[in-house]
């Protein structure tokens, strides 16, 4: 399966240790099956503190992940919400898995999740609000050995920055 990673660098050898902490599915190497999502990630990274050239890296992800411990959230449900909140609070529950698959809590979704995170909304209200957003997917590979075995670099390209 072809997957994409937005960055400000070409990444021929991916490494989970470069990940930031407190992400949706914890510390890991994140990819998506949506090219436009990776382009948004690359553009966001290039305009923040890490100024650089927005670059989308294209990888091939093995179709056979049967040797690995996988957590696959099929929808934005209570389990997904709790997992994302725990990881964003610093929990290391992600270390129980090699690969975690599910929806992205992007800026719009996370504003909603944050209402639950802060105790202002209950789970039911939060999940009802999330269903109005179009979510993208993300695949987080948390285990470096698995990353080396199941993900191979194919190519990269730079993303045009809108001159506005």
SULVENVEN-V540317 format. One record per backbone hydrogen bond with DSSP energy under -0.5 kcal/mol. CO is the residue of the C=O (numbers start at 0). NH is the residue of the N-H. If there is no record, write none. Layout:
co:CO nh:NH
co:CO nh:NH
This chain:
co:0 nh:60
co:2 nh:58
co:3 nh:31
co:4 nh:56
co:6 nh:54
co:7 nh:52
co:9 nh:11
co:11 nh:13
co:14 nh:17
co:15 nh:18
co:22 nh:25
co:27 nh:29
co:28 nh:140
co:30 nh:138
co:31 nh:3
co:32 nh:34
co:33 nh:37
co:34 nh:38
co:35 nh:39
co:36 nh:40
co:37 nh:41
co:38 nh:42
co:39 nh:43
co:40 nh:44
co:41 nh:45
co:42 nh:46
co:43 nh:46
co:43 nh:47
co:44 nh:47
co:45 nh:51
co:47 nh:50
co:48 nh:50
co:51 nh:53
co:53 nh:158
co:54 nh:6
co:54 nh:56
co:55 nh:156
co:56 nh:4
co:56 nh:58
co:57 nh:153
co:57 nh:154
co:58 nh:2
co:58 nh:60
co:59 nh:151
co:62 nh:64
co:64 nh:67
co:67 nh:69
co:68 nh:97
co:68 nh:98
co:69 nh:71
co:70 nh:72
co:70 nh:100
co:71 nh:73
co:74 nh:76
co:76 nh:80
co:77 nh:81
co:78 nh:82
co:79 nh:83
co:80 nh:84
co:81 nh:85
co:82 nh:86
co:83 nh:87
co:84 nh:88
co:85 nh:90
co:86 nh:89
co:91 nh:94
co:92 nh:95
co:93 nh:96
co:97 nh:141
co:97 nh:142
co:98 nh:70
co:99 nh:139
co:100 nh:72
co:101 nh:137
co:103 nh:105
co:105 nh:109
co:106 nh:110
co:107 nh:111
co:108 nh:112
co:109 nh:113
co:110 nh:114
co:111 nh:114
co:111 nh:115
co:112 nh:116
co:113 nh:117
co:114 nh:119
co:114 nh:120
co:115 nh:118
co:121 nh:125
co:122 nh:126
co:123 nh:127
co:124 nh:128
co:125 nh:129
co:126 nh:130
co:128 nh:131
co:129 nh:132
co:132 nh:134
co:135 nh:103
co:137 nh:101
co:138 nh:30
co:138 nh:140
co:139 nh:99
co:139 nh:141
co:140 nh:28
co:141 nh:143
co:142 nh:146
co:143 nh:147
co:144 nh:148
co:145 nh:149
co:146 nh:150
co:149 nh:61
co:151 nh:59
co:154 nh:57
co:156 nh:55
